[in-house]
């Protein structure tokens, strides 16, 4: 009996204990459920909402670039591209390996992709490859379960329909690289894979780029979009209209022929650049999706340096093209009487020095005044003028004229050129200034350097008798600059008439290009090396790379200038034989003149 009672008590205790434990467990479950559903409701609702709703970036459409006639010189075409979002990839390393195999990515491209992922934000999509082929799209779609971080999206790709013709001016866009990521605002470039790298594309990047938009979408368990909830449209970039004229650009490029060099055409009345050619050139389309190492090395190792902008970055001795400006300086400083004759023999000597500074015409020019000195490009006349003027005054006047300083054109990469001075030589070379260096500076040689754009600007200022405009390429950017004031307005006419005779006088160095309309110009030769004192320059005995550069500046029509042009042909010999006929072709087209007979460039071994 006692055993039975004890057994019942033990049983009841066990039942009560089990019930108590069950009650406690049930109470904990009730409490936990209440905690999760009441206290943590907002948190888990947010997580669920994030799994259901995604925010997608809408990249902006890049603004187009047009020429003066409304022709598209930089546009966009629809394409498909593969991109990867790092935070959506379950195994980033494996996904990159699959992409490398399917899309045939080389080692350099894969390294660049990894670097962009490394320095970018994990939620920003990164471009893998654009212009996908149908096969590549199908293969990626087939492998989608193993590529959760990869998307195929439609996008707009930058294209340059005129290719080499406008490469240096319009520039190009390229993939956003690590260096770009460090300087841009990532919020403004969400979903954007390209950025301006050179030319107008880089100068006006902020205007062309636009602002990204966003799209909220509802997705299913597999991540597929089932509903669009809200759209904030992207703001497209602004279109840009240039002052350049594509047909004129083509004429200028054709005029240069096979020469390396540059042509710049400016409207002297406004400063608008109508053509800007640099040769040789390159295809900017190669850079849009990332140029291959092979193609890039080919461009870098090309001895003609096609990537180098010879219009605004390269600098050359201006040669005799600065003689009209030297004439103005002489008049302004009271060192010249325009009508007074000066005997110009075969060479000039500094008093007390035996060195001969030779004229390009080995027998000299005889008695000449300022007009004749410009017309015949008399070196000795300007040797004497520079020596009497001194380098300090020479530097001050030419700098005021705009030489040795950037013009301020709306393009990156412009060089300032160089007008030397005592202070410059002391600072850069630690040496004093010698009188002989002043002498050769008077004909644009020695340390003197200028860009072809600066020479076109010089021609424009001469055409407008001192009125100045900053050169510009994007419309509505016209900006006047203070005019050059001289003691007498007649000084301009004294020099301009000399330039008129360069082309229209029987004694002018560019008389071969005389046209039915009046052209005023100045020929020039930029020396590549110095001829020894007792030696003779003989182009036939020299390698082409040692031939002088040919230079020519001009404006027309003389009485009502509408065009100013500067042409430089590397190793072209002389301005009179090579670049003057090139400039004539450009002016003929611009002014609407159809010549009955074309003046062809011809190599002249020495002279201006």
Residue, then its C-alpha position, 0 to 999 in steps of 0.5 A: x500500500x505504501x509503495x503504491x502511494x509513493x508511486x502515485x506521489x512521484x507520478x503527480x510530482x513528475x506530471x506537475x514538473x512536466x506541466x510547469x516546464x511546459x508552461x515555462x517553455x510555452x510562456x517563453x515562446x509566447x513572450x518571444x513571439x510577442x517580442x518579435x511581432x510587436x517590439x521588433x515588428x518595424x525592424x523585420x518589416x524593413x528587412x522583408x521590404x528590402x528583400x521585396x523592394x529594390x532600388x535600381x539606378x538609372x544612368x543619365x544619357x550623355x549629352x551629344x556634341x554638334x558642329x556649327x552645322x548641326x552635325x553630330x560629332x559625338x553621339x550615343x548608340x544603344x548596346x548591351x553590356x554586362x555589369x557586376x554588383x559586388x554585394x550581390x555576388x555570392x562568390x565574387x572570385x568564382x563569378x569573375x572566373x566565369x566572366x573571364x572565360x565566357x567573355x574572353x577577358x585578358x589578364x589586363x582587363x581582368x586586373x582593371x576590373x578587380x581594381x575598380x571593384x576594390x576601390x568602388x562601392x559594393x552596391x555600385x554596378x561595375x562595367x565588365x564588357x559592353x557591346x555584347x554579342x548574341x552568343x555572349x548574351x545567351x551564354x550569360x543568361x544560361x549561366x545566370x544561376x551561377x552569376x547572381x551578381x551579374x546583369x545584362x543591361x541595355x545602355x548607351x555607348x559613346x561613338x565618334x562618327x568622324x573618327x580621326x578628323x576631330x580626335x584631338x578637339x572633341x576628345x574621347x570618353x573612357x571607362x572610369x578607372x581607379x584614378x577617376x574614382x578617387x576624384x569624382x563624387x560617386x553619387x553623381x556617377x552611380x550606374x555610369x561607366x564612362x567619363x570624359x578623358x580628353x578634349x571637349x569631352x573632358x573640359x565640359x564633363x560636368x555639363x555633358x554628364x547629367x544626373x542619375x535617376x532611380x527606380x524602385x521595383x518589387x521583385x520575386x524570390x528569384x530577384x526578378x522584377x514583377x512591378x515598378x513602384x516609383x521612378x525618379x527620372x535621370x536628367x540627361x546631360x546637356x548637348x553642346x554646339x561647337x564653333x567648328x565646321x566639319x567640312x572646313x576641318x576636312x579641307x584643312x586636314x586634306x591640305x596638310x597632306x602627309x605632313x605632321x603638323x597643325x592647322x588652326x582657323x579662327x574668325x578674327x571678329x569673334x575669336x571662334x575657332x572654325x577648324x583645328x587640325x592636328x596630324x597625325x591623329x588616332x581613332x577615339x572610338x578605340x578608347x571608349x571601352x578600354x583600348x587594348x594593350x597592343x593598340x595602346x602600345x602601338x600609339x605610344x611607340x609610333x615615332x610620329x606621336x599621333x596622341x600629341x596635340x600639335x595645335x595647342x600642346x606642341x610648341x615650335x619656334x615661330x620663326x619669321x611669322x613674328x616679324x610683323x609683331x617685332x615691327x609693331x614693337x619697334x614702332x611703339x618703342x620709337x626704334x623704327x621710322x617705317x619709311x627710313x631705309x636700312x641697308x640689309x647685307x648678307x649678315x649682321x654683326x654685333x659690334x666687337x663680335x666676329x660672329x655672322x648672323x646670316x640672312x636666309x638670302x645669302x647675298x642680302x636684300x640691300x636697302x629696305x624699309x619696314x614694309x619691304x623688310x616684312x615683304x621679303x622677310x629680311x632677317x638682318x633688318x630684324x636682327x638689328x632691330x632686336x639688338x637695339x630693342x634688347x630682350x627686356x623690351x622685346x619680352x614685354x611687348x610680345x608677352x602683351x601681344x599674347x605670346x608666351x602665355x596661354x590663350x585661355x581656349x576652352x580645352x585642356x592641355x594648352x601650352x603657354x609657349x615661351x618668350x624668353x627673358x633674362x629672369x627666365x634664363x637665370x631661373x631655369x638655366x642658372x646662366x646670364x643672358x647673351x646679346x646674340x640670344x637677343x639677335x636670334x629672338x628677333x626672328x623667332x628662333x633660339x628659345x622662342x616657342x609658340x603653339x599653332x593656336x597662338x600663331x592663329x591668335x596673332x594673325x587675328x589680332x593683326x587682322x583686327x588692328x589690336x582688337x582681341x577675343x579669347x579663342x573659343x570652341x563651345x558656342x555662347x562662350x565669346x569673350x572680348x579681351x582688352x585691345x592692344x593700344x599703340x601710340x599711333x593707330x597708323x602703326x597697325x597699317x604700316x605692318x598690315x600693309x607689309x603682310x599684304x605685300x608678302x602675298x601680293x607684291x612681286x617681291x613677296x615670299x608668298x606671292x605664289x598664292x595671290x588670289x582674286x581676294x586680298x590675302x595678308x600673310x607672313x611666311x616663316x621657317x622654324x629651324x630644327x637645328x643650327x647650321x655651323x658658322x662656315x657651313x651651308x644649309x643643304x636640305x638634300x644632304x639632311x635626313x627629313x627629321x632635320x629639315x626646317x618646319x614650315x610656318x605660315x600665318x594669314x588673314x583675308x580679305x585684307x579690307x574686311x577680315x573674316x578668316x585668320x589661319x595658321x599652318x605648320x608642317x613639320x620638316x616642310x622646308x619653308x613657309x612660302x613653298x609648303x604651308x602658304x599653299x595649304x593656307x590658300x586652300x583653306x581660305x578658298x573654301x571658307x570664303x567660297x572661292x573656286x580656284x581655276x588652278x590649285x596652288x600646290x605645295x612644293x618643298x623649298x630647301x631654304x628661305x621663308 
